[in-house]
Amino acid sequence: MTKKELIKRLNEDLSGEFGAIIQYLTYAAKATGPYRPQLTQFFLAEVADERLHAQFLANKIVALGGEPTTQPRPVPAAATNREMLEAVLAAEQRATKDYTQRALDAEAIGDKGLMVQLEDMVRDESGHSEETERILRDWPV
């Protein structure tokens, strides 16, 4: 693992965070039905965490000598509340997996501070996944 490779991977993660922000904002607007107020709140509440993750990643990329991406990861189309929740769950699970690997990457180049911060982000993303799984558990098909 080189610093250049780490910057590339952190930019992929940053792209994912930008995509997550767009995803949550869009899905909040698109939520329908009797649970619209709760789903809208759920989606909007996640935006703050994702923004903090994006800011941290952008700052770290610059600190490492890189240029932060401005391109978001594409947001999956979702027509129903269930499809939106399933897309959010998939994105959070991917982020958990990616940040777990990125923490190992940070450890490989000897950046203990980055490793610890990424592990905290794993905790955040896995918590988001668990909450989404709980919502989906009894959601009608």
Residue pairs with C-beta under 8 A, 6 or more apart in sequence:
1 105
1 108
1 109
2 109
3 64
3 65
3 109
4 66
5 105
6 64
6 102
6 105
6 106
6 109
6 111
7 61
7 64
7 65
7 66
9 101
9 102
9 105
10 57
10 60
10 61
10 64
10 66
10 102
11 57
11 61
11 66
11 68
11 69
12 98
13 57
13 95
13 98
13 99
13 102
14 54
14 57
14 58
14 61
14 68
14 69
15 69
15 71
15 72
15 73
16 73
16 91
16 94
16 95
16 98
17 50
17 51
17 53
17 54
17 57
17 95
18 54
18 69
18 70
18 71
18 72
18 73
19 72
19 73
19 74
19 75
19 91
20 46
20 50
20 73
20 91
20 95
21 47
21 50
21 51
21 54
21 72
22 72
22 75
23 75
23 76
23 87
23 88
23 91
24 43
24 44
24 46
24 47
24 50
24 88
25 43
25 44
25 47
26 75
27 39
27 43
27 78
27 84
27 87
27 88
28 39
28 40
28 43
28 44
29 40
30 78
30 84
31 39
31 40
31 43
31 81
31 84
32 81
33 81
35 81
39 81
39 84
39 85
42 131
42 135
43 84
43 88
46 88
46 128
49 124
49 128
53 121
53 124
56 117
56 121
57 68
58 68
60 114
60 117
61 67
61 68
62 68
75 87
76 87
76 90
76 91
78 84
78 86
78 87
81 139
82 136
82 139
82 140
82 141
85 132
85 135
85 136
85 139
86 136
88 128
88 132
89 129
89 132
89 133
89 136
92 125
92 126
92 128
92 129
92 132
93 129
95 121
95 125
96 122
96 125
96 126
96 129
99 118
99 119
99 121
99 122
99 125
100 122
102 118
103 114
103 115
103 118
103 119
103 122
104 115
106 112
106 114
106 115
106 118
107 115
